Amino acid sequence: MLKKILKTVAAGLVVLICLGLAGYVATSPERPSPESSSAAWLEPGAYQVGRAEFVFVDNSRPTSKNRGFPAKPQRTFPTTVWFPRQLDAALPLIVHSHGIVSNRTEMAYLAETLASHGYLVAATDFPLTSGSTAGGANARDVVNQPADISFLIDSLLGLRDGKKPFIGSIDESRIGLSGYSLGGLTTYLATYHSAWRDSRIAAALAIAGPSAVFAPRFFETTPIPVLAIAGTSDALIEYSRNAADLTARAPNISVITIESGTHLGFIGLADPAFRFMENPDTLGCTAVIAVLGANPNAAFKTMGAPAYGIDSERDLPGICDYGYGAAAHPGRQQMITEIATLSFFESVFSPEPSRREQARIQLTKHLAADFSEVTFEPALSLRTKLSRGL
């Protein structure tokens, strides 16, 4: 009798697994045509990817007290590094900043892609804005994160043989940033803020990053190329006041817009976990609102005066108070983000002129041609070159 019951249960499990696999395949995102340029940019690079863990400690700066949890005399950074195995060369370095209540592995798919193409990628859990923060993530600590970025760059440059997991070295002329959500804000601050910026940054990428508080003056400190990626159905970082007018405010920022792209659709967990949701930002809003408090824009008031290009009196959007639009497939959204990220950094950092040109054309022309939901708006500095066919 028991044997018969076990067989029935096993058969039922097999049926459920088969149905689950069938549902997964049936709802997979549509990929670009195999003959398209974008399909080639989705292929892994030539290098196997290694991964290493570090804990860096900055003893020169404290961690503030947080909701009943005491202050600490230092700032501690659990850090993951992705790197190309067996590549003995000077590597470009990308430092990624995570979003609030998130962590350093949120964009592992991007880190692995870049590492497979010869990049060193590092991401850390910030002391007071990660999901593991004692007392809950605190957005006000974002003002300390540009200095955290500089410390991480110093720490990585200071790695010596025996502690360095990668064979090559770091090319100090090819250091870039990426950031998502609050990490995108961190990227803007570390790239542009006249008092906090790190002059070693040569390119930067902000994904769903808040920018509405920044007046044109803020973006005048550097001409380096910057790419912003945004979704029109982002319920946490409103598209119209954060991304839609960026090219008008910042002459060196290009913008990729993903029609119906959501905030959570960018993170690796979203596909397949959020594949069946109307808009996954309903989850994100619940988590973020719980830690932001009554004034979601309070952190902006500690970033400096209008002389820095910080204008907290601008028409700033709230958080999750303008509805939930139709959501793009998170798998499609991540494909677009992966191609855009790789082609952007390759257009700046590849040592081969032909590869840089190929990447520039992919970013500025082919991506939108191969994905109907994509619009690319070039930076003012790039517009002139494109109009001349350069």
Backbone torsions as a table, in degrees:
resi	resn	phi	psi	omega
1	MET	NA	-46.5	179.6
2	LEU	-61.5	-40.9	-179.7
3	LYS	-62.3	-38.9	-179.8
4	LYS	-66.6	-39.6	179.0
5	ILE	-65.0	-43.6	-179.9
6	LEU	-62.6	-39.2	178.0
7	LYS	-63.8	-40.2	179.7
8	THR	-65.0	-43.7	178.7
9	VAL	-63.1	-44.1	179.9
10	ALA	-61.6	-42.7	179.0
11	ALA	-63.0	-39.2	178.6
12	GLY	-64.6	-40.1	178.8
13	LEU	-64.4	-41.1	178.5
14	VAL	-60.3	-43.5	179.2
15	VAL	-61.9	-44.2	-179.6
16	LEU	-63.8	-41.2	178.9
17	ILE	-63.9	-43.5	179.4
18	CYS	-63.3	-41.2	178.2
19	LEU	-65.4	-39.3	178.1
20	GLY	-63.4	-43.8	178.7
21	LEU	-64.6	-40.1	179.0
22	ALA	-63.8	-42.1	178.1
23	GLY	-65.3	-38.4	178.9
24	TYR	-63.1	-47.0	-179.6
25	VAL	-65.4	-42.6	-177.0
26	ALA	-64.4	-28.0	-177.8
27	THR	-104.4	13.1	178.5
28	SER	-63.7	149.3	-179.2
29	PRO	-69.0	147.0	176.6
30	GLU	-70.8	128.9	-179.9
31	ARG	-93.1	156.6	177.0
32	PRO	-65.3	158.7	179.8
33	SER	-53.2	137.4	179.6
34	PRO	-56.6	-25.2	-179.5
35	GLU	-85.7	-6.6	-175.2
36	SER	-77.1	159.7	175.2
37	SER	-64.0	-38.0	-177.2
38	SER	-64.4	-33.4	179.3
39	ALA	-60.0	-39.6	-179.9
40	ALA	-66.3	-33.5	-179.5
41	TRP	-76.0	-9.7	174.9
42	LEU	-88.8	-8.8	179.4
43	GLU	-74.1	142.4	177.0
44	PRO	-60.9	155.8	177.7
45	GLY	-75.2	-172.6	-172.1
46	ALA	-79.8	-11.5	-170.7
47	TYR	-111.1	140.3	170.4
48	GLN	-69.0	148.0	-173.3
49	VAL	-102.7	128.2	172.8
50	GLY	-103.0	162.6	-177.7
51	ARG	-142.6	136.3	-179.5
52	ALA	-138.7	152.8	-178.7
53	GLU	-115.3	139.0	177.4
54	PHE	-134.6	161.9	167.0
55	VAL	-129.3	112.6	177.9
56	PHE	-101.7	139.7	-178.4
57	VAL	-125.8	123.3	176.5
58	ASP	-98.0	104.1	-177.7
59	ASN	-83.0	-2.3	-176.7
60	SER	-92.2	-8.7	-176.8
61	ARG	-137.5	141.1	-176.8
62	PRO	-89.4	165.2	168.7
63	THR	-104.3	125.9	-175.5
64	SER	-68.4	159.2	172.7
65	LYS	-64.7	155.5	-174.4
66	ASN	-148.0	108.9	173.8
67	ARG	48.3	52.1	176.9
68	GLY	92.3	-11.0	177.2
69	PHE	-93.0	134.4	-171.4
70	PRO	-69.0	158.4	175.2
71	ALA	-68.4	160.8	176.4
72	LYS	-125.8	148.8	-177.1
73	PRO	-76.5	-6.5	-177.9
74	GLN	-135.1	170.9	173.5
75	ARG	-118.7	128.4	-172.8
76	THR	-114.6	138.4	-172.3
77	PHE	-131.1	94.0	168.9
78	PRO	-66.1	125.4	-169.2
79	THR	-132.5	135.5	174.2
80	THR	-107.6	136.7	178.4
81	VAL	-121.6	127.7	173.4
82	TRP	-105.9	139.0	-175.0
83	PHE	-150.7	156.3	176.2
84	PRO	-79.8	124.9	178.3
85	ARG	-70.0	145.5	171.2
86	GLN	58.7	29.7	174.0
87	LEU	-112.8	105.2	-179.2
88	ASP	-94.6	86.3	-176.6
89	ALA	-155.4	170.4	172.7
90	ALA	-78.4	117.6	-171.3
91	LEU	-100.1	139.4	168.4
92	PRO	-69.1	143.8	-178.2
93	LEU	-111.8	131.0	172.9
94	ILE	-118.6	125.3	177.0
95	VAL	-107.0	122.1	-176.8
96	HIS	-102.3	139.7	176.6
97	SER	-113.4	129.4	-176.0
98	HIS	-83.3	168.2	176.9
99	GLY	-82.8	171.2	179.8
100	ILE	-67.4	145.4	-173.8
101	VAL	53.6	26.3	177.8
102	SER	-116.2	-157.9	-178.9
103	ASN	-156.2	177.8	-171.5
104	ARG	-69.7	-14.1	-178.5
105	THR	-98.7	7.0	-175.5
106	GLU	-57.4	-32.5	-177.6
107	MET	-118.0	39.1	-178.4
108	ALA	-57.7	-31.6	-179.3
109	TYR	-64.3	-34.2	176.4
110	LEU	-73.1	-41.6	179.2
111	ALA	-60.5	-43.6	-179.8
112	GLU	-66.4	-38.9	177.3
113	THR	-61.6	-50.0	-179.1
114	LEU	-62.9	-42.4	180.0
115	ALA	-62.8	-36.6	179.4
116	SER	-67.3	-17.4	177.8
117	HIS	-103.1	13.5	172.2
118	GLY	100.4	17.0	179.9
119	TYR	-102.8	151.9	167.8
120	LEU	-99.5	124.9	-177.2
121	VAL	-123.4	132.0	179.2
122	ALA	-127.1	140.5	176.2
123	ALA	-142.4	141.9	-177.2
124	THR	-125.2	162.8	166.9
125	ASP	-93.6	114.8	-179.4
126	PHE	-69.1	150.6	-172.3
127	PRO	-59.3	-34.5	-173.5
128	LEU	-127.7	7.3	-179.8
129	THR	-122.4	1.0	179.9
130	SER	-83.2	167.8	179.8
131	GLY	-67.5	-16.3	-179.3
132	SER	-96.9	8.8	-178.1
133	THR	-63.0	127.6	176.0
134	ALA	-64.1	124.4	-177.5
135	GLY	91.9	-8.1	179.4
136	GLY	101.3	144.8	-177.9
137	ALA	-58.0	143.4	-177.1
138	ASN	-125.7	106.6	-174.9
139	ALA	-63.1	-23.7	-177.5
140	ARG	-64.6	-20.6	-179.7
141	ASP	-75.3	-3.3	179.0
142	VAL	-58.6	-26.4	-180.0
143	VAL	-65.4	-19.9	177.9
144	ASN	-91.1	-10.4	-172.4
145	GLN	-75.6	-28.4	172.2
146	PRO	-58.9	-41.2	176.4
147	ALA	-67.0	-32.5	175.0
148	ASP	-61.4	-41.7	178.6
149	ILE	-60.6	-46.6	179.5
150	SER	-61.7	-40.1	177.9
151	PHE	-63.4	-41.5	179.3
152	LEU	-64.2	-41.2	177.3
153	ILE	-61.0	-46.6	177.7
154	ASP	-58.2	-43.1	-177.5
155	SER	-65.3	-41.4	-179.8
156	LEU	-69.8	-39.7	176.9
157	LEU	-65.6	-26.5	-178.4
158	GLY	-84.8	-4.1	178.6
159	LEU	-64.4	136.5	-179.8
160	ARG	-117.2	164.4	177.7
161	ASP	-53.6	138.2	-175.2
162	GLY	104.0	-36.0	174.3
163	LYS	-109.6	-14.7	-176.7
164	LYS	-89.3	116.7	-175.5
165	PRO	-78.2	-19.3	-179.2
166	PHE	-96.7	153.6	-174.8
167	ILE	-77.1	-41.6	-174.2
168	GLY	-76.5	-165.1	178.0
169	SER	-116.2	178.8	176.2
170	ILE	-102.9	128.3	177.4
171	ASP	-81.7	107.0	-174.8
172	GLU	-68.5	-13.4	176.4
173	SER	-87.9	-5.0	-179.0
174	ARG	-127.4	69.4	177.7
175	ILE	-113.6	126.8	-178.7
176	GLY	-128.7	165.0	177.1
177	LEU	-122.2	149.1	165.0
178	SER	-134.2	155.3	-179.7
179	GLY	-161.0	148.2	-178.6
180	TYR	-122.1	130.8	176.1
181	SER	58.8	-120.9	176.5
182	LEU	-58.8	-29.6	174.3
183	GLY	-67.8	-29.9	173.0
184	GLY	-66.5	-39.3	174.5
185	LEU	-62.3	-42.9	176.0
186	THR	-57.5	-41.9	179.5
187	THR	-63.5	-43.9	176.9
188	TYR	-60.5	-43.5	-178.7
189	LEU	-65.8	-43.7	-178.6
190	ALA	-71.2	-21.4	-179.6
191	THR	-90.1	-41.0	-168.7
192	TYR	-114.8	-32.5	-171.1
193	HIS	-56.1	124.1	-171.3
194	SER	-64.0	-23.2	179.2
195	ALA	-98.4	-22.1	-171.7
196	TRP	-114.9	-10.9	-172.1
197	ARG	-66.3	152.9	176.7
198	ASP	-105.4	114.8	-173.8
199	SER	-69.0	-7.7	178.5
200	ARG	-79.5	-12.4	-177.5
201	ILE	-70.9	127.5	-177.4
202	ALA	-111.0	-11.8	176.7
203	ALA	-164.2	151.4	-177.4
204	ALA	-147.4	147.0	-179.7
205	LEU	-128.8	126.7	176.9
206	ALA	-119.5	120.6	-179.1
207	ILE	-107.0	118.3	-179.2
208	ALA	52.2	41.8	-177.0
209	GLY	-91.8	136.7	176.3
210	PRO	-66.0	134.1	178.2
211	SER	-141.8	-2.2	-172.9
212	ALA	-59.0	-26.3	-177.1
213	VAL	-76.0	-11.6	-174.0
214	PHE	-93.7	121.5	174.1
215	ALA	-82.4	166.2	-178.9
216	PRO	-52.2	-34.8	-178.3
217	ARG	-59.4	-32.4	-178.8
218	PHE	-57.8	-36.0	-172.3
219	PHE	-89.0	10.5	-174.9
220	GLU	-90.0	-1.5	-172.1
221	THR	-79.9	-19.2	-176.6
222	THR	-152.5	145.8	177.1
223	PRO	-97.9	9.1	-175.1
224	ILE	-62.3	152.0	179.3
225	PRO	-69.8	135.4	179.2
226	VAL	-133.7	139.5	176.4
227	LEU	-119.7	132.8	172.6
228	ALA	-112.0	136.9	175.7
229	ILE	-119.6	130.2	-175.0
230	ALA	-143.5	154.5	177.2
231	GLY	-114.7	141.2	-177.1
232	THR	-74.0	-16.8	179.0
233	SER	-105.2	22.2	177.7
234	ASP	-70.7	115.1	-177.4
235	ALA	-84.7	-15.5	-178.1
236	LEU	-96.8	-40.3	-179.7
237	ILE	-117.7	95.3	-172.7
238	GLU	-57.3	127.6	-175.8
239	TYR	-62.8	-45.9	-170.1
240	SER	-63.3	-34.6	-177.3
241	ARG	-103.4	-3.3	178.7
242	ASN	-112.5	-36.7	-174.0
243	ALA	-118.2	-33.2	-170.7
244	ALA	-59.7	-33.2	-177.6
245	ASP	-108.6	16.3	-175.8
246	LEU	-61.5	-41.7	-177.5
247	THR	-66.6	-23.2	176.3
248	ALA	-77.5	-31.1	-179.1
249	ARG	-86.9	-30.3	-172.5
250	ALA	-127.7	111.3	-173.9
251	PRO	-68.9	-15.2	-178.4
252	ASN	-112.1	12.6	177.6
253	ILE	-103.6	126.0	170.1
254	SER	-97.7	152.7	-175.9
255	VAL	-128.5	128.3	169.0
256	ILE	-103.2	123.6	178.0
257	THR	-107.3	130.4	176.1
258	ILE	-107.9	110.4	179.7
259	GLU	-61.1	127.1	-178.2
260	SER	69.0	11.1	174.5
261	GLY	-66.6	140.1	-178.4
262	THR	-108.1	171.4	-180.0
263	HIS	-70.0	-52.8	-178.2
264	LEU	-72.7	-16.4	179.8
265	GLY	-62.0	-17.3	-178.9
266	PHE	-79.4	-27.3	-172.2
267	ILE	-80.4	151.1	-175.3
268	GLY	-57.7	-34.8	-178.4
269	LEU	-62.3	-23.6	-170.9
270	ALA	-63.2	-30.3	179.3
271	ASP	-121.5	114.2	16.4
272	PRO	-100.5	2.7	-169.8
273	ALA	-57.3	-38.1	-176.1
274	PHE	-107.2	15.6	-173.8
275	ARG	-61.3	-30.4	-173.6
276	PHE	-99.8	6.5	-179.3
277	MET	-89.2	147.1	176.8
278	GLU	-64.1	-43.6	173.6
279	ASN	-154.8	111.6	-175.7
280	PRO	-66.8	-11.3	-178.9
281	ASP	-66.2	-13.7	173.3
282	THR	-59.6	-36.3	176.5
283	LEU	-71.8	-44.8	-179.3
284	GLY	-61.5	-40.2	179.9
285	CYS	-62.4	-42.8	179.5
286	THR	-59.3	-44.5	-177.5
287	ALA	-69.2	-42.3	-175.1
288	VAL	-75.3	-43.8	179.7
289	ILE	-59.0	-32.8	-178.7
290	ALA	-62.8	-24.6	-176.9
291	VAL	-111.3	-10.6	-176.1
292	LEU	-82.5	-27.1	-177.9
293	GLY	83.9	-167.1	-172.3
294	ALA	-69.3	-32.0	-178.0
295	ASN	-115.4	99.4	-176.4
296	PRO	-68.0	-14.5	-178.9
297	ASN	-102.0	12.9	-175.9
298	ALA	-59.9	-36.6	-176.9
299	ALA	-61.5	-29.2	-176.9
300	PHE	-64.9	-28.3	-176.3
301	LYS	-72.3	-10.1	-179.8
302	THR	-104.1	10.1	-175.0
303	MET	-94.9	-6.5	178.5
304	GLY	127.0	171.9	-176.6
305	ALA	-86.2	172.8	176.1
306	PRO	-54.8	-24.6	177.7
307	ALA	-60.2	-25.5	176.9
308	TYR	-88.3	-3.0	-175.0
309	GLY	87.2	12.7	177.0
310	ILE	-97.4	118.6	-178.1
311	ASP	-126.1	88.2	-177.1
312	SER	-73.4	-3.4	177.3
313	GLU	-93.7	-1.5	177.2
314	ARG	-63.9	170.1	179.3
315	ASP	-74.7	85.5	-174.7
316	LEU	-88.7	135.6	178.6
317	PRO	-74.1	157.4	172.1
318	GLY	-84.7	-160.1	179.1
319	ILE	-120.0	122.2	172.5
320	CYS	60.6	31.7	179.9
321	ASP	-116.8	20.1	179.3
322	TYR	-131.5	25.2	171.1
323	GLY	87.9	175.0	-177.8
324	TYR	-121.1	111.4	179.8
325	GLY	-80.2	173.4	175.7
326	ALA	-60.6	142.3	-173.5
327	ALA	-104.7	135.6	171.7
328	ALA	-69.9	160.3	174.8
329	HIS	-64.5	125.3	-176.8
330	PRO	-61.3	-28.7	177.0
331	GLY	-65.6	-42.2	175.9
332	ARG	-63.6	-43.3	-179.4
333	GLN	-59.6	-40.0	179.8
334	GLN	-73.3	-34.9	174.0
335	MET	-58.3	-47.6	-179.9
336	ILE	-60.3	-45.4	-179.0
337	THR	-63.9	-40.1	179.7
338	GLU	-64.0	-47.5	-179.8
339	ILE	-64.7	-44.5	-179.1
340	ALA	-62.0	-43.3	-179.0
341	THR	-62.8	-49.9	-178.3
342	LEU	-65.1	-46.7	-176.6
343	SER	-67.5	-34.7	177.5
344	PHE	-63.2	-53.2	-177.5
345	PHE	-66.7	-34.4	176.4
346	GLU	-66.9	-33.0	179.2
347	SER	-67.4	-19.3	179.9
348	VAL	-104.3	-41.7	-166.7
349	PHE	-105.5	-13.7	-179.0
350	SER	-61.6	134.6	179.0
351	PRO	-74.2	-10.3	-177.2
352	GLU	-100.5	119.7	-179.6
353	PRO	-56.0	-38.3	-178.9
354	SER	-67.2	-36.3	177.6
355	ARG	-69.0	-40.4	177.8
356	ARG	-60.8	-41.5	179.6
357	GLU	-68.3	-42.3	177.1
358	GLN	-59.3	-42.4	180.0
359	ALA	-66.7	-40.3	179.4
360	ARG	-62.1	-42.4	179.6
361	ILE	-67.3	-38.8	177.2
362	GLN	-60.7	-45.4	-177.4
363	LEU	-68.3	-44.3	-170.9
364	THR	-88.2	-20.5	-175.1
365	LYS	-127.1	-57.0	-169.1
366	HIS	-69.9	-33.3	-176.8
367	LEU	-61.0	-47.4	179.0
368	ALA	-70.1	-29.6	178.8
369	ALA	-70.6	-32.8	-175.9
370	ASP	-92.3	-16.6	178.1
371	PHE	-126.9	111.0	-174.5
372	SER	-64.3	-22.4	-178.0
373	GLU	-85.4	2.5	-175.3
374	VAL	-103.3	136.7	169.1
375	THR	-125.3	134.3	176.8
376	PHE	-114.0	123.5	175.8
377	GLU	-114.5	112.0	-175.3
378	PRO	-71.6	152.8	173.3
379	ALA	-63.2	155.0	178.2
380	LEU	-55.7	-39.8	-179.5
381	SER	-66.4	-27.3	179.4
382	LEU	-89.3	-26.3	-176.6
383	ARG	-58.6	-40.8	-179.1
384	THR	-62.8	-42.5	179.7
385	LYS	-64.7	-42.8	-179.0
386	LEU	-66.0	-37.2	-179.8
387	SER	-67.0	-25.0	177.9
388	ARG	-90.8	0.6	-179.5
389	GLY	74.4	20.5	-178.4
390	LEU	-85.0	NA	NA
